[in-house]
Amino acid sequence: MEQRTTPLPSTEAGATVAMICDRLALALIAIAAVVAVATFRDYGVGWDDYTHAEYGDLLVSFYASGFTDKRALSFVNLYMYGGGFDLLAALAAKVSPFTLFETRRLLGAVVGLIGLVVVWRTARRVGGSVAGLTALALLATCPLFVGHQLINAKDGPFAVAMAILLLGLVRAFDQYPRPCAGTVALTGAGFGLAIGSRIMGGFGGISALAALTLLVTIDTRQDGVRSAATRLGQFVLRMLPGIVLMLAVMALIWPWVVSAPLNLLHAIDYFSRFFEEPWQELFGGTLIRVTDMPRSYAPTLLALQLPELFLLLGTGGAAGALVAAMRSDIARNRRAVLALIAFAALLPLAVTVLARPAMYNGIRHFVFVLPPLAILGGLAGAWLLERAWPHRAIAALAVALFAIGVASPVIEMARLHPYEYTHFNRIAGGVKGARDQYMLDYWALSFKQASLGLKAKIAELGLEKPADRRWKLATCGPHRSPQVELGPDFETTWDPKGADFALMLGEFYCRRFDAPLWVEVTRAGAVYARVYDLRGHSYETLLTQPGLTGL
């Protein structure tokens, strides 16, 4: 991993390999784009979609009114987040030929494709064409990344913003102490997008500071304090204009944070403590309050949800990068770059393990560590291939194993579609093995298919809506999704008494009924949602756990 050269001894042969890898990378990005265009309308509406769509409309009104309509600056708690994605989606929906939520899904896919390109270019810059292709393949076939980009208005765009910031910082440390204007602009925009999306963008600044400290320490030891200080001063002066761009981007996508001088500190304080009434979630087969989750929560779920090859290369690459960053025989700038990428992937996890904050909804809050992990995996893959190359049979075997390793999660994504974000690997026994151990469809995307199944069943049986009222649908999960899919002939309720049907999420808190089962949404042996015919039956509650009616 310490070299940025092709694994081939011949310059001509190396150029050929680089060309092949780059063409394969472009082909992979094109395939990802085609798949996204073909499937973006398959994804349902989850818990937060309506609220985010409303936030986007309010941000449009804020700007269209000349900053006089300030409802966006106090809307629910979303004003504590940047709204760049929601703002752009609201504008796109005004001209899109698709529905509002289809437009949001398509925009999420576009943002995800940008993330793939950024990760490819970052890994290629640091480790060469083989590393670039490897990192791209790992991320493009990662169900967690693919799934969240299409459905997650918070964590998906934030992950891409952090990837953009990482590319800017990699370039900055590569060019230290005199980064070019393009690098300064990219880094400033990256910081603005990252912090303007979520306050956790500050992890990018901490990682950069750690890498800078390493670089200055190396300079001091090798060239003395004065020389190190001079180089540091040059770097800081070159990077200062990026602060202006950072503030401009932040102001555009997160107007609340610049509406008062202390709002950034208020956001930090708000997210430093849990801001809702704690509830229980399933972890390791046990119901645990989200404020009491064990320190192993995030590492465990990453180990169980990442594809096996991604997990192996990513962790190996992280260890290798940290070791290489400490080696005195490697160029100082490169040591800082490797440390930066390792910090970007590992620091958020380390802080989470030490601080033990409230944790819930699987690892959606950690999607942003996947791009740097993929880059580290790309570096590890290129390093391994370089050492295997002199032994052609071993090299061919390594390439074949890599192909199998990236094909496996693609097959799993096809089996799970459109619930890719629920993926669990073979260590966990797949989604079937994880069904009674962990949360799967916590965003209730399966309600779209279940609702369409209910509509089809009613049509198949030729049932007519009651003359004096709408169909009553008792719904254990988010109500907006069936409202969107079923339309005005249905009303949703949490009360099953007198309901015609029940739409039940397959998670632990939704009970099972002994009523006729009309629809069952399953993937890879796991049940995601059920629809029951409750006519002629009477039940008191939809829930299996008392006190969870606020879910």
C-alpha positions in Angstrom: 0.0 0.0 0.0 2.9 2.3 0.4 3.5 2.7 -3.4 1.4 4.6 -5.9 2.7 2.6 -8.8 1.1 0.0 -11.0 1.8 -3.6 -10.0 3.3 -4.3 -13.4 7.0 -4.0 -14.0 6.6 -2.7 -17.6 5.6 0.9 -18.1 3.8 0.0 -21.3 2.0 -2.9 -19.6 1.2 -0.7 -16.7 -0.4 1.9 -19.0 -2.5 -0.9 -20.6 -3.7 -2.1 -17.2 -4.5 1.5 -16.2 -6.5 2.0 -19.3 -8.4 -1.3 -18.9 -9.2 -0.4 -15.2 -10.4 3.1 -16.1 -12.6 1.8 -18.8 -14.0 -0.9 -16.5 -14.7 1.8 -13.9 -16.6 4.0 -16.4 -18.5 0.9 -17.5 -19.4 0.1 -13.9 -20.6 3.7 -13.3 -22.7 3.5 -16.5 -24.2 0.2 -15.3 -25.0 1.7 -11.9 -26.7 4.6 -13.7 -28.8 2.3 -15.9 -29.9 0.2 -12.9 -30.9 3.3 -11.0 -33.0 4.7 -13.8 -34.7 1.3 -14.2 -35.5 0.9 -10.5 -35.9 4.2 -8.7 -39.7 4.0 -8.9 -39.7 0.7 -7.0 -38.9 2.3 -3.6 -41.7 3.1 -1.2 -42.3 6.0 1.2 -40.7 5.6 4.6 -41.2 7.2 8.0 -39.5 10.5 7.3 -40.2 11.1 3.6 -43.2 13.4 4.0 -41.6 15.6 6.6 -38.5 16.0 4.5 -40.5 16.9 1.5 -42.3 19.6 3.5 -39.0 20.9 4.8 -37.8 21.2 1.2 -41.0 23.2 0.2 -40.5 25.5 3.2 -36.9 26.2 2.2 -38.1 27.1 -1.3 -40.6 29.5 0.2 -37.9 31.0 2.4 -35.8 31.9 -0.6 -38.7 32.8 -2.9 -40.1 35.2 -0.3 -36.8 37.1 0.0 -36.1 35.5 3.4 -39.4 36.7 4.9 -41.1 33.3 5.2 -39.2 31.8 8.0 -41.2 28.7 8.7 -38.3 26.5 7.6 -36.2 27.9 10.4 -38.4 26.3 13.1 -39.9 23.3 11.3 -40.1 20.2 13.5 -36.4 19.5 14.3 -35.2 19.5 10.7 -33.9 23.0 10.9 -31.2 21.5 13.0 -30.1 19.7 9.8 -29.0 21.2 6.5 -31.6 20.9 3.8 -29.6 20.9 0.7 -31.1 17.6 -0.6 -34.6 18.6 0.3 -34.3 22.0 -1.2 -32.9 20.6 -4.5 -35.6 17.9 -4.5 -38.4 20.4 -4.0 -37.1 22.5 -6.9 -36.7 19.4 -9.1 -40.2 18.2 -8.3 -41.6 21.4 -9.9 -40.3 20.4 -13.3 -40.0 16.6 -13.0 -42.3 14.4 -15.0 -42.4 12.0 -12.1 -44.3 12.1 -8.8 -42.8 13.9 -5.8 -41.4 10.8 -4.2 -40.2 9.3 -7.4 -38.3 12.5 -8.1 -36.7 12.3 -4.6 -35.7 8.7 -5.3 -34.2 9.7 -8.7 -32.3 12.6 -7.2 -31.0 10.3 -4.5 -29.7 8.0 -7.2 -27.9 10.9 -8.9 -26.3 11.9 -5.7 -25.2 8.3 -5.1 -23.6 8.2 -8.6 -21.7 11.4 -7.8 -20.4 9.6 -4.7 -19.2 6.6 -6.7 -17.3 8.9 -9.1 -15.7 10.8 -6.2 -14.6 7.6 -4.4 -13.2 6.2 -7.7 -11.2 9.4 -8.3 -9.9 9.6 -4.7 -8.8 6.0 -4.6 -7.2 6.3 -8.1 -5.3 9.4 -7.0 -3.9 7.7 -3.9 -3.4 4.2 -5.1 -3.6 4.1 -8.9 -6.1 2.7 -11.4 -6.4 -0.8 -9.8 -7.1 0.8 -6.4 -9.7 3.1 -8.0 -11.5 0.3 -9.7 -11.5 -1.9 -6.6 -12.8 0.9 -4.4 -15.5 1.7 -6.9 -16.6 -1.9 -7.2 -16.7 -2.3 -3.4 -18.9 0.7 -3.0 -21.1 0.2 -6.0 -22.0 -3.3 -4.9 -22.5 -2.4 -1.2 -26.2 -2.8 -0.4 -26.0 -0.4 2.5 -24.6 2.4 0.3 -26.9 1.7 -2.7 -30.0 1.3 -0.6 -29.5 4.4 1.5 -28.7 6.6 -1.4 -32.1 5.9 -2.9 -34.2 6.3 0.2 -32.4 8.3 2.8 -32.6 12.1 2.6 -30.3 12.6 5.5 -27.5 10.0 5.6 -27.1 9.3 1.9 -26.4 12.8 0.8 -24.3 13.4 3.9 -22.1 10.4 3.0 -21.5 11.8 -0.5 -20.7 15.3 1.0 -18.1 13.7 3.3 -16.7 11.9 0.3 -16.3 15.1 -1.6 -14.7 16.7 1.4 -12.3 13.8 1.7 -11.2 14.1 -2.0 -10.5 17.8 -1.4 -8.5 17.1 1.7 -6.6 14.3 0.0 -5.6 16.7 -2.7 -4.7 19.4 -0.1 -2.3 17.1 1.8 -0.9 15.7 -1.4 -0.1 19.2 -2.5 1.0 20.5 0.9 2.1 23.2 1.6 0.9 24.9 -1.6 -2.5 23.5 -2.6 -3.8 24.8 -5.9 -6.9 27.0 -6.3 -9.0 24.1 -7.5 -8.1 22.1 -4.4 -8.9 25.0 -2.1 -12.3 25.4 -3.7 -13.1 21.7 -3.6 -12.1 21.5 0.1 -14.1 24.6 1.0 -17.2 23.4 -0.9 -16.8 19.9 0.7 -16.7 21.4 4.2 -19.7 23.5 3.4 -21.7 20.6 2.1 -20.6 18.2 4.9 -21.3 20.5 7.9 -24.3 22.0 6.1 -25.8 18.6 5.8 -25.2 17.3 9.3 -23.2 18.7 12.2 -21.3 15.4 12.2 -19.4 16.9 9.2 -17.1 18.2 12.0 -15.5 14.7 11.9 -14.0 15.8 8.6 -12.3 18.7 10.3 -11.0 16.6 13.2 -9.6 14.0 10.8 -7.9 16.8 8.8 -6.5 18.3 12.0 -5.1 14.9 13.0 -3.4 14.4 9.6 -2.1 17.9 9.6 -0.6 17.4 13.1 1.1 14.3 11.8 2.5 16.2 8.9 3.8 19.1 11.0 5.3 16.7 13.5 7.2 14.9 10.6 8.3 18.3 9.2 9.6 19.4 12.7 11.6 16.2 13.2 13.1 16.3 9.7 13.6 20.0 9.0 13.2 21.8 12.3 10.6 24.0 13.9 11.2 27.0 11.7 10.9 25.2 8.5 7.8 23.3 9.7 6.2 26.6 10.8 6.9 28.2 7.5 5.3 25.4 5.5 2.3 25.3 7.9 1.8 29.1 7.4 2.0 28.7 3.6 -0.7 26.0 3.8 -3.0 27.9 6.1 -2.8 31.1 4.0 -3.5 29.1 0.8 -6.5 27.4 2.4 -8.1 30.6 3.9 -10.2 31.5 0.8 -11.8 28.0 1.2 -13.4 29.2 4.4 -15.4 31.9 2.5 -16.7 29.3 0.1 -17.5 26.9 3.0 -19.6 29.6 4.7 -21.4 30.5 1.5 -22.3 26.9 0.8 -23.4 26.4 4.4 -25.6 29.5 4.3 -27.3 28.3 1.1 -28.2 24.8 2.3 -28.6 25.4 6.0 -29.9 29.0 6.5 -30.9 28.4 10.1 -27.2 28.0 11.2 -26.3 31.5 9.8 -29.5 33.2 11.0 -28.0 33.7 14.5 -24.3 33.6 15.5 -24.7 30.8 18.1 -26.9 28.4 16.2 -24.0 26.2 15.3 -23.3 25.7 19.0 -27.0 25.1 19.6 -27.0 22.3 17.0 -23.9 20.7 18.6 -25.6 20.8 22.0 -28.9 19.5 20.6 -27.3 16.4 18.9 -24.9 15.8 21.8 -27.8 14.4 23.8 -30.8 12.3 22.8 -33.6 14.6 21.8 -36.6 12.2 21.8 -38.4 9.9 24.2 -36.3 6.8 24.3 -37.8 3.6 22.8 -36.7 0.0 22.5 -35.1 -1.6 19.5 -34.0 -5.1 18.7 -30.3 -5.8 18.9 -28.8 -9.3 19.2 -32.2 -10.8 19.9 -32.8 -8.5 22.9 -35.0 -5.4 23.2 -32.7 -2.6 24.4 -33.5 1.1 24.9 -31.8 3.2 22.3 -30.1 5.2 25.0 -28.6 2.0 26.5 -27.2 0.3 23.4 -23.9 -1.5 24.0 -20.6 0.0 22.8 -20.4 -2.9 20.3 -23.6 -1.7 18.4 -22.0 0.0 15.4 -19.0 -2.3 15.0 -21.2 -5.4 15.3 -23.7 -4.2 12.7 -21.0 -3.1 10.3 -19.4 -6.6 10.6 -22.8 -8.2 10.0 -24.1 -5.9 7.2 -21.1 -5.2 5.0 -20.4 -7.6 2.2 -17.7 -10.0 3.3 -15.1 -8.9 0.7 -15.8 -5.2 1.6 -15.4 -6.0 5.3 -12.1 -7.9 4.7 -10.5 -5.4 2.4 -11.8 -2.4 4.2 -10.5 -3.4 7.6 -7.3 -4.7 6.2 -6.8 -1.5 4.3 -7.4 0.6 7.4 -4.8 -1.3 9.4 -2.4 -1.1 6.5 -2.9 2.6 6.1 -2.2 3.3 9.8 0.9 1.2 9.7 2.1 2.9 6.5 1.4 6.4 8.1 4.0 5.6 10.8 6.7 4.4 8.5 9.6 6.9 8.1 10.6 5.5 4.6 7.4 6.8 3.0 7.0 10.3 1.8 5.6 12.7 4.4 2.7 13.9 2.3 1.6 10.4 1.5 1.8 9.4 5.2 -0.6 12.3 6.0 -3.0 11.2 3.2 -3.1 7.6 4.4 -3.6 8.7 8.0 -6.4 11.1 6.8 -8.3 8.4 5.0 -7.9 5.9 7.9 -9.1 8.6 10.4 -12.1 9.4 8.2 -13.2 5.7 8.4 -12.3 4.8 11.9 -12.6 8.0 14.0 -16.4 8.2 14.0 -16.6 4.6 15.1 -14.0 5.0 17.8 -15.8 8.1 19.2 -19.1 6.2 19.1 -17.6 3.2 21.0 -16.1 5.5 23.6 -19.0 8.0 24.0 -21.8 5.4 23.7 -24.5 7.8 22.4 -28.1 6.8 21.7 -28.0 4.4 18.7 -30.9 3.2 16.6 -32.1 2.4 13.0 -29.2 0.1 12.3 -26.1 1.9 11.1 -27.8 4.4 8.8 -26.0 7.1 10.8 -22.6 5.6 9.8 -23.2 5.4 6.0 -20.7 8.2 5.7 -17.8 5.9 6.8 -18.4 3.6 3.8 -16.7 5.8 1.2 -13.4 6.0 3.1 -13.6 2.3 3.9 -14.1 1.5 0.2 -11.0 3.6 -0.6 -9.0 1.8 2.0 -10.3 -1.5 0.6 -9.2 -0.4 -2.9 -5.7 0.4 -1.6 -5.6 -3.0 0.1 -6.8 -4.8 -3.1 -4.2 -3.1 -5.2 -1.5 -3.9 -2.7 -2.4 -7.6 -2.7 -2.6 -7.7 -6.5 0.8 -6.1 -6.8 2.4 -8.8 -4.7 0.5 -11.6 -6.5 1.3 -10.3 -9.9 4.7 -12.1 -10.4 2.9 -15.3 -9.8 0.3 -15.3 -12.6 -1.7 -18.2 -11.4 -2.1 -16.6 -8.0 -2.9 -13.3 -9.6 -5.6 -14.9 -11.8 -7.0 -16.6 -8.7 -7.1 -13.3 -6.8 -8.9 -11.6 -9.6 -11.4 -14.4 -9.8 -12.0 -14.4 -6.1 -12.5 -10.6 -6.2 -15.1 -11.0 -9.0 -16.9 -13.6 -7.0 -16.7 -11.3 -3.9 -18.4 -8.4 -5.7 -20.9 -10.6 -7.5 -22.2 -12.0 -4.3 -23.7 -8.8 -2.9 -25.1 -7.9 -6.3 -27.0 -11.2 -6.3 -28.2 -10.4 -2.7 -29.3 -6.9 -3.8 -31.4 -8.5 -6.6 -33.0 -10.8 -4.1 -33.8 -8.0 -1.6 -34.8 -5.3 -4.1 -36.1 -2.7 -3.3 -35.0 -3.3 0.3 -31.3 -3.4 -0.3 -30.6 -1.3 2.8 -31.8 -4.2 5.0 -28.9 -6.5 3.8 -27.2 -8.8 6.3 -24.2 -10.9 5.2 -23.6 -14.7 5.6 -21.9 -14.1 9.0 -25.4 -13.1 10.2 -27.2 -15.8 8.2 -28.6 -13.3 5.8 -31.8 -11.4 6.4 -33.5 -14.7 7.4 -31.0 -15.3 10.2 -31.2 -11.6 11.2 -35.0 -11.4 11.2 -35.4 -12.2 14.9 -32.1 -10.7 16.0 -32.0 -7.2 14.5 -34.2 -4.6 12.9 -34.6 -5.0 9.1 -37.1 -2.8 7.4 -37.1 -0.1 10.1 -38.2 2.5 7.5 -41.1 0.4 6.3 -40.4 0.6 2.6 -42.3 -2.7 2.2 -45.5 -0.9 2.9 -45.6 0.1 -0.8 -45.7 -3.5 -2.0 -48.0 -4.5 0.8 -50.5 -1.7 -0.1 -50.4 -2.6 -3.7 -51.0 -6.2 -2.8 -54.1 -5.2 -0.7 -55.4 -3.1 -3.6 -54.9 -6.1 -6.0 -56.7 -8.5 -3.6 -59.7 -6.2 -3.2 -59.9 -6.0 -7.0 -59.5 -9.8 -7.4 -62.4 -10.4 -5.0 -64.5 -7.7 -6.5 -65.1 -6.0 -3.1 -66.9 -2.6 -3.1 -66.1 0.1 -0.7 -68.7 0.6 2.0 -71.3 3.1 0.8 -71.1 5.4 3.9 -67.4 5.5 4.6 -63.9 4.7 3.4 -62.1 1.5 4.0 -60.5 1.5 7.4 -56.9 0.3 7.5 -55.3 -0.3 10.8 -51.6 0.4 10.2 -48.6 -0.6 12.4 -45.9 1.6 10.9 -45.8 4.9 9.0 -49.2 5.9 7.7 -48.1 8.1 4.9 -47.0 5.2 2.7 -50.4 3.5 2.4 -52.1 6.8 2.0 -49.9 7.5 -1.0 -50.4 4.1 -2.5 -54.0 3.5 -1.7 -55.5 6.9 -2.2 -58.6 8.6 -0.8 -60.7 5.4 -0.5 -58.8 4.4 2.6 -58.3 5.9 6.0 -55.4 4.8 8.2 -55.6 4.4 12.0 -53.6 3.0 14.9 -56.9 1.5 16.3 -57.7 -2.0 15.0 -61.2 -1.9 16.5 -63.7 -1.8 13.6 -61.0 -1.8 11.0 -61.5 -3.7 7.7 -57.8 -4.5 7.2 -54.5 -4.4 9.1 -51.2 -3.5 7.5 -48.4 -4.7 9.7 -44.7 -4.1 9.5 -42.7 -7.3 10.1 -40.7 -5.8 13.0 -41.0 -6.9 16.6 -43.4 -4.3 17.8 -46.2 -5.2 15.3 -48.3 -8.1 16.4 -49.5 -11.1 14.4 -53.2 -11.7 14.0 -55.2 -15.0 13.7 -57.2 -13.3 11.0 -57.0 -14.3 7.3 -53.6 -13.4 5.9 -54.1 -11.7 2.5 -50.7 -10.4 1.6 -47.2 -11.3 2.8 -44.1 -9.4 1.6 -41.0 -11.6 1.9 -37.4 -11.4 0.8 -34.8 -14.1 1.1 -36.8 -16.0 3.6 -37.7 -13.0 5.8 -41.1 -11.4 6.2 -41.1 -7.7 5.8 -44.9 -6.9 6.0 -48.3 -8.5 6.2 -51.8 -7.5 5.4 -54.8 -9.1 7.3 -58.5 -9.2 6.7 -59.9 -8.0 10.0 -63.6 -8.0 9.0 -65.5 -10.0 11.5 -62.7 -9.9 14.0 -62.0 -7.6 17.0 -58.6 -6.7 18.4 -57.6 -4.1 21.0 -54.1 -3.2 19.7 -51.7 -3.5 16.8 -48.7 -3.6 19.1 -46.9 -6.4 20.9 -45.1 -4.1 23.3 -47.0 -1.8 25.7 -45.9 1.8 25.7 -44.8 1.8 22.0 -47.8 3.6 20.6 -45.7 6.6 19.8 -43.7 4.7 17.2 
